[in-house]
Every structure is written in structure tokens, then in C-alpha cells.
Amino acid sequence: RIGSPSYVVLERCMKSLRRLVVHGMPSISESKEISLLFAKLTSFPELFFARPGTNLTVPARFSLLAAKLVVRTQERHPIDFQVYLHHFLDVYFSRLLTYDAPASDRIGYQAARFLRYVAQCVEYRINREAIDGLSQGFSEAATPTELARNIVLRFFNPDRTKPLLEAILSRVFIFSQRELQTWIDDPETLLLEEESSEWG
């Protein structure tokens, strides 16, 4: 019986896998192994809710590595990723709704990156015309690009955007009295402090 790999081996493999997916694969749709991997990731949404905190535990570190893999894969292969798009939109939307600084900082950062990349992805062709056309309903998706665009447009409806905005304003943009005063007196210092934080 083969034993479980150590965390060091698992971490190196996850990092290598991320680089291979991002830099070495022209498409992920043709890889059965990648499909199996993401099928496993989608089977364990709780994996993306581990709380890293200040000292990263093994589950929390693996959670962060998995999050980085998902974010970078969507960024590199946005059309192929449409198979997993709704699932991870749901996961990261929920993650930001339950954001709890500083315990959630690292995974919250990955969640925010994912939602930003999806919303700004040029391959999904989400433009003013597509948004205005929502009043006419959704047309039948004929291509993977159209399918991905419809997934994104359906997801970011008022029922989701309103609580997401409320969560960001009430959970993320929270300043202490010192931070507020620093922001008033010297906003550049506060930004430099934030940039120097370790995001993992």
C-alpha cells in the first residue's frame, strides 16, 4: 500500500501542476487528468473555506494552493474553464460573503481575484450591448464563448451583486481609527503598508 505523500511533496507538486497548466498546456479541455482533478476540486467546496489565519496549517495551505490553481487556470484558459465557471463563481461569491479579516485575507484575496478576472475577461465578450440585451432574455448559446458569457451574466444578477457589495463594504472596507486618520493625513503610507502585507 502506498502511503500518503508529505505536505512538502504535495506543495511542490501543486505548484508544478499550476505552472504546467498555465504555461505548458494550450488547452485543458483535451486533458482527462485535468478534468479529473477539477472534478475532485468541485466535489469538495469546503476545501476553499479553510481559514489560513496567521500561521498556515496544512489544510489551510492546501486550500490556498488549490485556490491559486483555480484562479490561474481560469485566467489562462477562460473558455475551457466555462465547464467549472458557475461552480467556482458560487464558491468564491460565498467566500467573500463570509470574509473575516485577518483570518480570511489570503483566501479572500484569491476569491476577489477570481471574481475580478471573470468579470473583466475579454474572451467572455461582456460588453454594454450584451448587458443591455438582457432585457430581451438570454439567447441560446451556440458557442463555448456564448455559454461562458451567459453563465457570467446570469450569475451577476441583482440578487447577488447587492449582497456582494454590502459584504465588501461592511467586511472588507473596515478601517480602524488610526487607519482612518492615516488615510486622511497620508494615504500613501497606508497603501504602502497594505502592499507590504504577505498575500501568500
Contacts in CASP RR format, 6 or more apart in sequence:
PFRMAT RR
TARGET T0000
AUTHOR 0000-0000-0000
METHOD contacts of the structure
MODEL  1
RIGSPSYVVLERCMKSLRRLVVHGMPSISESKEISLLFAKLTSFPELFFA
RPGTNLTVPARFSLLAAKLVVRTQERHPIDFQVYLHHFLDVYFSRLLTYD
APASDRIGYQAARFLRYVAQCVEYRINREAIDGLSQGFSEAATPTELARN
IVLRFFNPDRTKPLLEAILSRVFIFSQRELQTWIDDPETLLLEEESSEWG
5 13 0 8 1.000
7 58 0 8 1.000
7 61 0 8 1.000
7 62 0 8 1.000
10 62 0 8 1.000
11 61 0 8 1.000
11 62 0 8 1.000
11 65 0 8 1.000
14 62 0 8 1.000
14 65 0 8 1.000
14 66 0 8 1.000
14 69 0 8 1.000
15 65 0 8 1.000
17 37 0 8 1.000
17 69 0 8 1.000
18 65 0 8 1.000
18 68 0 8 1.000
18 69 0 8 1.000
18 72 0 8 1.000
18 73 0 8 1.000
21 28 0 8 1.000
21 34 0 8 1.000
21 69 0 8 1.000
21 72 0 8 1.000
21 73 0 8 1.000
21 76 0 8 1.000
21 77 0 8 1.000
22 72 0 8 1.000
22 73 0 8 1.000
22 75 0 8 1.000
22 76 0 8 1.000
25 31 0 8 1.000
25 34 0 8 1.000
25 77 0 8 1.000
27 77 0 8 1.000
27 80 0 8 1.000
28 34 0 8 1.000
28 35 0 8 1.000
28 73 0 8 1.000
28 77 0 8 1.000
28 80 0 8 1.000
28 81 0 8 1.000
29 77 0 8 1.000
29 80 0 8 1.000
29 83 0 8 1.000
38 73 0 8 1.000
38 83 0 8 1.000
38 84 0 8 1.000
41 47 0 8 1.000
41 66 0 8 1.000
41 69 0 8 1.000
41 70 0 8 1.000
42 84 0 8 1.000
42 87 0 8 1.000
42 88 0 8 1.000
45 87 0 8 1.000
45 91 0 8 1.000
47 62 0 8 1.000
47 63 0 8 1.000
47 66 0 8 1.000
48 63 0 8 1.000
48 66 0 8 1.000
48 67 0 8 1.000
48 70 0 8 1.000
48 91 0 8 1.000
48 92 0 8 1.000
48 95 0 8 1.000
48 107 0 8 1.000
48 111 0 8 1.000
49 63 0 8 1.000
49 94 0 8 1.000
49 95 0 8 1.000
49 98 0 8 1.000
49 107 0 8 1.000
50 57 0 8 1.000
50 59 0 8 1.000
50 60 0 8 1.000
50 62 0 8 1.000
50 63 0 8 1.000
50 64 0 8 1.000
50 107 0 8 1.000
51 60 0 8 1.000
51 100 0 8 1.000
51 103 0 8 1.000
51 104 0 8 1.000
51 107 0 8 1.000
52 60 0 8 1.000
52 61 0 8 1.000
52 63 0 8 1.000
52 64 0 8 1.000
52 103 0 8 1.000
52 104 0 8 1.000
52 105 0 8 1.000
52 106 0 8 1.000
52 107 0 8 1.000
53 60 0 8 1.000
53 102 0 8 1.000
53 103 0 8 1.000
53 104 0 8 1.000
53 105 0 8 1.000
53 106 0 8 1.000
54 102 0 8 1.000
56 64 0 8 1.000
56 106 0 8 1.000
63 107 0 8 1.000
64 106 0 8 1.000
64 107 0 8 1.000
64 110 0 8 1.000
64 200 0 8 1.000
67 107 0 8 1.000
67 110 0 8 1.000
67 111 0 8 1.000
67 114 0 8 1.000
68 110 0 8 1.000
70 84 0 8 1.000
70 88 0 8 1.000
70 110 0 8 1.000
70 114 0 8 1.000
71 110 0 8 1.000
71 113 0 8 1.000
71 114 0 8 1.000
71 117 0 8 1.000
73 81 0 8 1.000
74 81 0 8 1.000
74 84 0 8 1.000
74 85 0 8 1.000
74 88 0 8 1.000
74 114 0 8 1.000
74 117 0 8 1.000
74 118 0 8 1.000
74 121 0 8 1.000
75 117 0 8 1.000
78 117 0 8 1.000
78 118 0 8 1.000
78 121 0 8 1.000
78 123 0 8 1.000
78 124 0 8 1.000
78 148 0 8 1.000
79 123 0 8 1.000
79 144 0 8 1.000
79 145 0 8 1.000
79 148 0 8 1.000
80 144 0 8 1.000
81 148 0 8 1.000
82 144 0 8 1.000
82 147 0 8 1.000
82 148 0 8 1.000
82 151 0 8 1.000
85 118 0 8 1.000
85 148 0 8 1.000
85 151 0 8 1.000
85 152 0 8 1.000
86 151 0 8 1.000
86 155 0 8 1.000
88 114 0 8 1.000
89 114 0 8 1.000
89 115 0 8 1.000
89 118 0 8 1.000
89 151 0 8 1.000
89 152 0 8 1.000
89 155 0 8 1.000
90 155 0 8 1.000
92 110 0 8 1.000
92 111 0 8 1.000
92 114 0 8 1.000
92 115 0 8 1.000
93 115 0 8 1.000
93 155 0 8 1.000
93 160 0 8 1.000
93 164 0 8 1.000
95 104 0 8 1.000
95 107 0 8 1.000
95 108 0 8 1.000
95 111 0 8 1.000
96 108 0 8 1.000
96 111 0 8 1.000
96 112 0 8 1.000
96 115 0 8 1.000
96 164 0 8 1.000
96 167 0 8 1.000
96 168 0 8 1.000
96 171 0 8 1.000
96 172 0 8 1.000
97 163 0 8 1.000
97 164 0 8 1.000
97 167 0 8 1.000
98 104 0 8 1.000
99 108 0 8 1.000
99 111 0 8 1.000
99 167 0 8 1.000
99 171 0 8 1.000
99 172 0 8 1.000
100 171 0 8 1.000
101 171 0 8 1.000
101 172 0 8 1.000
101 174 0 8 1.000
105 197 0 8 1.000
105 199 0 8 1.000
106 199 0 8 1.000
106 200 0 8 1.000
109 199 0 8 1.000
118 124 0 8 1.000
118 152 0 8 1.000
119 126 0 8 1.000
119 152 0 8 1.000
119 156 0 8 1.000
121 152 0 8 1.000
123 145 0 8 1.000
123 148 0 8 1.000
124 145 0 8 1.000
124 148 0 8 1.000
124 149 0 8 1.000
124 152 0 8 1.000
125 145 0 8 1.000
125 149 0 8 1.000
126 149 0 8 1.000
126 152 0 8 1.000
126 153 0 8 1.000
130 149 0 8 1.000
130 153 0 8 1.000
131 153 0 8 1.000
134 153 0 8 1.000
138 150 0 8 1.000
138 153 0 8 1.000
138 154 0 8 1.000
139 146 0 8 1.000
141 147 0 8 1.000
141 149 0 8 1.000
141 150 0 8 1.000
175 183 0 8 1.000
179 190 0 8 1.000
182 189 0 8 1.000
182 190 0 8 1.000
183 190 0 8 1.000
END
